[in-house]
Amino acid sequence: MIEVNEQIDVPSAPRIVWDLLSDPRAVVACVPGAALGEQHEDGSFDASVTIKFGPAKVAFHARVALELDAATMVGHVTSKGKDKQGGTRFHAMMTFRVAEQAEQAGSTIPIEAKVEIFGRLAMLVEGGAGLVVKRMTSEFSERLAARCAEASAAQADSISIESDPRINLTFQGEGKQ
């Protein structure tokens, strides 16, 4: 069993971070080697990720389900899948939470996960998991911070335009005036 206990700090407001983390396509864009496939009727997604373990690359396919609680900004992710050759299977459960940082402006995201892995590549994956988790967490947090900065800038631009008294915004439509 692989256990993951990581924390990511992002210099953006919790609501901006939550909005990105609650969008599966935005999250996958932050994970190197990952792709999101079709969404199923039950709300789950097909997904894939290729992970480098030293000189070896392992491609996994999975079915991923999300449970998101916007009020508490807590998410639960479960995934189940196998590698492309079919000899290694896994089941993963992850919980994350978005909270305001106590000492500086921004958000903290504690992440807890458990991954059970079975099959012929289990020893390779479990042996390299610690380094791989650190590397992937670092890459993910950099990409997430960049996307959050873009979203924060777009929100700030929108607010400054709306609050600038020199700008007169008049909208006309076909409805009653």
FIBA-978476 format. One record per atom (N, C-alpha, C, O): residue in one letter; x, y, z. Coordinates in steps of 0.02 Angstrom, whole numbers, padded with zeros to 5 digits, always signed. Layout:
BEGIN
AXYZ...
This chain:
BEGIN
M+00043-00059+00000M+00000+00000+00000M+00045+00062+00000M+00094+00066+00037I+00027+00109-00041I+00062+00173-00045I+00018+00224-00010I-00041+00231-00025E+00048+00260+00038E+00011+00313+00072E+00041+00380+00053E+00102+00388+00052V-00002+00427+00039V+00020+00494+00018V-00008+00545+00067V-00069+00546+00080N+00035+00586+00095N+00016+00642+00138N+00057+00702+00116N+00114+00709+00135E+00026+00743+00076E+00061+00801+00048E+00021+00864+00063E-00038+00861+00080Q+00053+00921+00057Q+00020+00985+00065Q+00046+01032+00011Q+00106+01037-00001I-00001+01065-00022I+00016+01113-00074I-00007+01182-00051I-00063+01190-00028D+00038+01231-00058D+00020+01300-00043D+00017+01339-00108D+00062+01334-00149V-00037+01376-00117V-00049+01414-00178V-00064+01486-00159V-00106+01498-00116P-00029+01535-00189P-00040+01605-00171P-00102+01636-00203P-00099+01690-00231S-00159+01600-00199S-00222+01625-00226S-00277+01612-00175S-00270+01569-00131A-00331+01649-00180A-00387+01642-00134A-00418+01572-00138A-00419+01542-00192P-00442+01546-00082P-00471+01479-00082P-00526+01468-00134P-00529+01414-00164R-00569+01517-00145R-00623+01507-00194R-00596+01497-00265R-00622+01456-00303I-00544+01534-00282I-00514+01526-00349I-00482+01457-00355I-00490+01423-00406V-00447+01435-00302V-00416+01369-00303V-00470+01315-00307V-00463+01267-00346W-00523+01322-00267W-00577+01272-00268W-00609+01268-00338W-00621+01214-00363D-00622+01326-00368D-00654+01326-00434D-00612+01286-00484D-00640+01250-00525L-00547+01292-00480L-00504+01253-00526L-00503+01179-00506L-00508+01136-00550L-00496+01164-00442L-00493+01094-00421L-00559+01057-00430L-00559+00995-00432S-00614+01092-00435S-00678+01059-00444S-00694+01050-00519S-00747+01026-00537D-00648+01070-00562D-00655+01061-00635D-00606+01006-00656D-00546+01019-00661P-00631+00945-00669P-00586+00889-00686P-00538+00904-00744P-00481+00883-00743R-00562+00940-00794R-00518+00954-00852R-00462+01002-00833R-00406+00996-00858A-00476+01050-00789A-00424+01096-00765A-00372+01059-00723A-00313+01073-00728V-00395+01012-00683V-00349+00973-00641V-00303+00931-00684V-00243+00930-00674V-00332+00896-00733V-00292+00853-00776V-00240+00894-00815V-00185+00869-00829A-00257+00955-00832A-00208+00999-00867A-00148+01015-00822A-00096+01036-00847C-00155+01005-00757C-00100+01018-00710C-00059+00955-00695C-00008+00959-00659V-00079+00898-00721V-00044+00835-00708V-00005+00813-00770V-00035+00795-00820P+00061+00816-00767P+00101+00796-00824P+00087+00723-00844P+00086+00678-00801G+00076+00711-00908G+00064+00643-00932G-00006+00618-00925G-00020+00560-00940A-00053+00661-00901A-00122+00639-00889A-00168+00662-00945A-00156+00713-00977A-00222+00624-00955A-00274+00642-01003A-00341+00620-00975A-00346+00569-00941L-00391+00660-00989L-00459+00644-00967L-00500+00624-01027L-00500+00658-01078G-00534+00568-01021G-00574+00543-01077G-00648+00558-01067G-00667+00611-01042E-00688+00512-01088E-00760+00518-01088E-00789+00520-01017E-00764+00487-00972Q-00842+00561-01010Q-00879+00561-00947Q-00938+00513-00954Q-00973+00514-01004H-00949+00471-00903H-01001+00421-00905H-01065+00447-00873H-01064+00499-00840E-01119+00411-00882E-01184+00432-00856E-01183+00441-00780E-01220+00483-00753D-01143+00402-00745D-01139+00407-00672D-01095+00465-00648D-01086+00474-00588G-01067+00504-00696G-01025+00561-00679G-00951+00545-00676G-00910+00590-00671S-00933+00480-00678S-00863+00462-00677S-00831+00474-00745S-00866+00484-00795F-00765+00473-00747F-00727+00487-00808F-00679+00430-00822F-00657+00395-00777D-00664+00420-00886D-00607+00380-00906D-00547+00427-00903D-00552+00486-00920A-00490+00401-00881A-00430+00442-00877A-00369+00398-00890A-00372+00337-00884S-00314+00431-00907S-00251+00395-00914S-00195+00439-00889S-00201+00501-00889V-00141+00407-00868V-00082+00443-00847V-00021+00399-00860V-00023+00338-00849T+00032+00429-00885T+00095+00395-00894T+00144+00422-00842T+00155+00482-00837I+00172+00376-00804I+00216+00395-00748I+00285+00364-00759I+00291+00305-00778K+00336+00404-00748K+00404+00380-00755K+00430+00358-00687K+00432+00396-00639F+00451+00294-00684F+00483+00265-00625F+00555+00249-00645F+00569+00195-00670G+00599+00296-00633G+00669+00287-00654G+00671+00284-00730G+00643+00328-00764P+00702+00232-00758P+00705+00227-00831P+00640+00199-00862P+00632+00203-00923A+00596+00172-00822A+00535+00141-00848A+00477+00191-00847A+00469+00230-00801K+00436+00187-00899K+00373+00226-00902K+00316+00176-00901K+00315+00127-00937V+00267+00191-00858V+00209+00148-00851V+00147+00189-00866V+00135+00242-00836A+00106+00165-00913A+00044+00199-00932A-00014+00164-00898A-00023+00103-00906F-00054+00202-00862F-00113+00175-00828F-00177+00203-00858F-00179+00262-00879H-00228+00162-00861H-00295+00183-00880H-00340+00172-00819H-00332+00122-00783A-00387+00218-00808A-00428+00212-00748A-00498+00240-00759A-00511+00276-00807R-00541+00223-00713R-00607+00253-00708R-00603+00294-00644R-00587+00268-00591V-00618+00359-00649V-00610+00406-00593V-00678+00435-00574V-00715+00458-00618A-00694+00434-00510A-00756+00463-00484A-00739+00519-00435A-00693+00512-00395L-00778+00573-00438L-00768+00630-00394L-00829+00643-00351L-00886+00635-00374E-00816+00661-00290E-00869+00686-00245E-00844+00753-00220E-00793+00756-00185L-00879+00806-00237L-00857+00873-00219L-00908+00908-00175L-00968+00908-00190D-00885+00936-00120D-00929+00974-00075D-00906+01047-00076D-00859+01066-00042A-00941+01088-00116A-00921+01157-00125A-00926+01198-00060A-00887+01243-00049A-00974+01181-00018A-00984+01219+00045A-00923+01213+00091A-00903+01262+00121T-00894+01153+00095T-00837+01143+00139T-00770+01142+00100T-00717+01138+00130M-00775+01146+00034M-00717+01142-00011M-00675+01080+00003M-00614+01083+00010V-00711+01023+00006V-00679+00957+00016V-00697+00914-00044V-00754+00913-00067G-00647+00877-00069G-00658+00832-00124G-00632+00762-00110G-00581+00754-00075H-00667+00712-00136H-00647+00643-00130H-00642+00616-00201H-00687+00625-00242V-00587+00582-00215V-00575+00554-00281V-00561+00480-00271V-00519+00461-00230T-00595+00438-00309T-00580+00367-00310T-00564+00347-00382T-00596+00372-00429S-00516+00303-00390S-00500+00279-00456S-00480+00206-00452S-00453+00182-00403K-00494+00173-00507K-00480+00102-00512K-00459+00089-00584K-00493+00111-00630G-00404+00053-00593G-00382+00041-00661G-00326-00008-00665G-00312-00046-00618K-00292-00007-00723K-00236-00053-00735K-00188-00022-00785K-00203+00027-00819D-00128-00052-00788D-00080-00027-00836D-00100-00052-00906D-00142-00096-00913K-00068-00024-00958K-00087-00040-01027K-00078-00114-01044K-00116-00142-01083Q-00027-00146-01014Q-00016-00216-01027Q-00065-00260-00988Q-00073-00319-01003G-00098-00232-00937G-00148-00269-00900G-00122-00312-00844G-00161-00346-00811G-00056-00310-00831G-00028-00352-00779G-00029-00320-00710G-00017-00354-00660T-00043-00255-00706T-00041-00220-00642T-00107-00182-00634T-00128-00144-00677R-00139-00193-00577R-00203-00160-00562R-00194-00116-00501R-00150-00127-00459F-00237-00064-00496F-00232-00021-00437F-00302+00004-00418F-00348+00005-00458H-00306+00025-00355H-00365+00057-00328H-00340+00113-00284H-00299+00102-00239A-00363+00174-00295A-00339+00232-00258A-00397+00272-00229A-00450+00277-00260M-00387+00299-00170M-00436+00343-00137M-00398+00404-00113M-00346+00398-00081M-00424+00463-00129M-00390+00525-00109M-00441+00574-00082M-00499+00577-00105T-00420+00613-00033T-00461+00668-00006T-00417+00730-00006T-00359+00728+00013F-00447+00786-00027F-00413+00850-00024F-00460+00902+00003F-00521+00895+00000R-00431+00955+00029R-00470+01010+00058R-00435+01075+00041R-00374+01078+00041V-00474+01126+00026V-00445+01192+00013V-00461+01235+00073V-00519+01243+00093A-00408+01264+00102A-00417+01307+00162A-00375+01370+00153A-00325+01370+00117E-00396+01422+00187E-00358+01485+00185E-00294+01476+00226E-00295+01446+00280Q-00239+01502+00200Q-00176+01499+00237Q-00181+01544+00299Q-00210+01598+00296A-00152+01521+00353A-00156+01559+00416A-00109+01619+00418A-00128+01672+00443E-00049+01612+00392E+00001+01664+00401E+00008+01713+00343E+00031+01769+00352Q-00012+01693+00283Q-00006+01738+00225Q-00065+01728+00179Q-00103+01679+00186A-00074+01773+00133A-00130+01767+00086A-00119+01706+00041A-00064+01694+00017G-00171+01669+00031G-00167+01611-00012G-00205+01552+00017G-00244+01559+00064S-00194+01494-00013S-00230+01433+00006S-00182+01376+00021S-00126+01373-00006T-00204+01333+00065T-00169+01271+00080T-00213+01213+00060T-00274+01214+00073I-00183+01163+00029I-00221+01105+00007I-00187+01042+00036I-00139+01017+00007P-00212+01017+00092P-00187+00953+00117P-00217+00896+00075P-00276+00896+00060I-00175+00848+00058I-00196+00791+00017I-00177+00727+00053I-00120+00717+00074E-00226+00683+00060E-00214+00617+00089E-00239+00565+00039E-00295+00572+00014A-00198+00514+00026A-00218+00463-00021A-00190+00395-00001A-00139+00391+00033K-00224+00344-00022K-00201+00275-00014K-00208+00241-00082K-00261+00245-00114V-00156+00207-00102V-00156+00172-00166V-00137+00099-00154V-00084+00085-00126E-00181+00055-00174E-00166-00017-00172E-00148-00038-00243E-00184-00022-00290I-00093-00073-00249I-00070-00093-00315I-00053-00167-00314I-00021-00192-00267F-00074-00202-00367F-00065-00274-00371F-00038-00292-00440F-00053-00259-00489G+00001-00345-00443G+00023-00370-00507G+00098-00366-00516G+00135-00351-00470R+00119-00379-00578R+00190-00388-00591R+00232-00324-00583R+00292-00329-00571L+00202-00265-00591L+00241-00203-00583L+00234-00172-00513L+00259-00118-00500A+00200-00207-00468A+00186-00180-00402A+00250-00162-00365A+00254-00108-00334M+00301-00204-00368M+00364-00191-00332M+00398-00129-00361M+00423-00087-00323L+00400-00122-00426L+00431-00064-00459L+00395+00000-00438L+00426+00049-00419V+00328-00002-00443V+00289+00058-00427V+00295+00076-00353V+00306+00134-00337E+00288+00027-00309E+00292+00042-00237E+00362+00065-00218E+00369+00109-00175G+00414+00036-00249G+00482+00055-00234G+00499+00127-00253G+00537+00160-00218G+00470+00151-00308G+00484+00219-00331G+00432+00269-00312G+00438+00328-00330A+00381+00248-00276A+00323+00291-00262A+00342+00355-00225A+00317+00409-00242G+00385+00351-00175G+00401+00411-00136G+00430+00467-00178G+00407+00524-00174L+00479+00450-00220L+00509+00501-00263L+00461+00525-00316L+00458+00585-00331V+00422+00479-00344V+00374+00498-00396V+00321+00544-00368V+00303+00594-00400V+00295+00530-00309V+00243+00572-00278V+00271+00642-00266V+00237+00691-00281K+00331+00647-00240K+00361+00713-00228K+00369+00752-00294K+00351+00811-00297R+00395+00719-00346R+00404+00752-00410R+00338+00774-00441R+00331+00830-00464M+00289+00728-00440M+00224+00745-00471M+00188+00799-00431M+00154+00841-00460T+00193+00798-00364T+00162+00849-00323T+00193+00917-00338T+00157+00967-00343S+00258+00919-00346S+00292+00982-00362S+00270+01009-00430S+00255+01069-00437E+00268+00965-00480E+00247+00987-00547E+00174+01009-00547E+00156+01059-00578F+00132+00971-00512F+00061+00989-00507F+00051+01056-00474F+00013+01098-00498S+00086+01067-00418S+00077+01130-00381S+00101+01190-00421S+00070+01243-00418E+00155+01183-00460E+00178+01238-00503E+00125+01254-00556E+00110+01313-00567R+00098+01203-00588R+00048+01214-00640R-00017+01242-00610R-00049+01286-00640L-00037+01216-00552L-00097+01241-00519L-00089+01315-00500L-00134+01355-00511A-00031+01332-00472A-00019+01402-00452A-00022+01448-00513A-00049+01503-00509A+00006+01426-00569A+00004+01467-00630A-00068+01477-00654A-00087+01532-00673R-00107+01424-00654R-00177+01429-00676R-00218+01473-00629R-00260+01512-00650C-00204+01466-00564C-00239+01508-00514C-00220+01581-00523C-00262+01625-00517A-00156+01595-00537A-00134+01664-00548A-00170+01694-00609A-00191+01752-00607E-00178+01654-00662E-00215+01677-00721E-00287+01693-00703E-00315+01744-00723A-00318+01648-00665A-00388+01658-00645A-00395+01719-00599A-00443+01756-00605S-00347+01728-00554S-00348+01786-00509S-00341+01851-00548S-00376+01899-00535A-00296+01851-00597A-00286+01911-00638A-00348+01927-00679A-00368+01985-00685A-00379+01876-00707A-00441+01887-00746A-00496+01914-00702A-00534+01958-00722Q-00501+01887-00641Q-00552+01911-00594Q-00537+01984-00574Q-00583+02024-00570A-00475+02000-00561A-00456+02068-00542A-00470+02117-00599A-00494+02172-00587D-00455+02097-00661D-00470+02140-00718D-00544+02153-00724D-00565+02209-00737S-00584+02101-00713S-00657+02108-00718S-00682+02155-00664S-00725+02198-00678I-00657+02149-00603I-00679+02192-00548I-00658+02264-00560I-00697+02310-00548S-00597+02275-00585S-00574+02344-00594S-00613+02378-00650S-00626+02438-00646I-00632+02342-00702I-00672+02372-00756I-00741+02390-00730I-00766+02444-00744E-00772+02345-00692E-00839+02357-00667E-00841+02414-00616E-00892+02448-00611S-00786+02424-00579S-00787+02475-00527S-00757+02542-00549S-00755+02589-00509D-00733+02547-00610D-00703+02609-00635D-00759+02657-00655D-00796+02642-00702P-00767+02715-00620P-00822+02761-00636P-00815+02794-00704P-00864+02821-00730R-00757+02793-00734R-00747+02823-00800R-00774+02779-00856R-00781+02801-00913I-00789+02715-00839I-00814+02668-00889I-00889+02661-00880I-00912+02642-00826N-00927+02675-00932N-00999+02670-00931N-01019+02608-00970N-01012+02606-01031L-01042+02556-00935L-01063+02495-00968L-01139+02497-00976L-01175+02498-00927T-01162+02497-01037T-01232+02494-01051T-01246+02433-01094T-01214+02424-01146F-01292+02392-01073F-01309+02331-01110F-01378+02340-01139F-01424+02362-01105Q-01384+02324-01202Q-01449+02327-01234Q-01466+02258-01261Q-01424+02223-01289G-01527+02241-01254G-01550+02176-01279G-01618+02182-01310G-01644+02237-01319E-01647+02126-01326E-01712+02126-01358E-01769+02123-01307E-01827+02123-01327G-01754+02119-01245G-01806+02115-01193G-01839+02182-01181G-01824+02231-01215K-01885+02185-01132K-01918+02248-01115K-01868+02296-01086K-01823+02276-01050Q-01877+02360-01100Q-01832+02412-01076Q-01863+02448-01018Q-01833+02494-00990
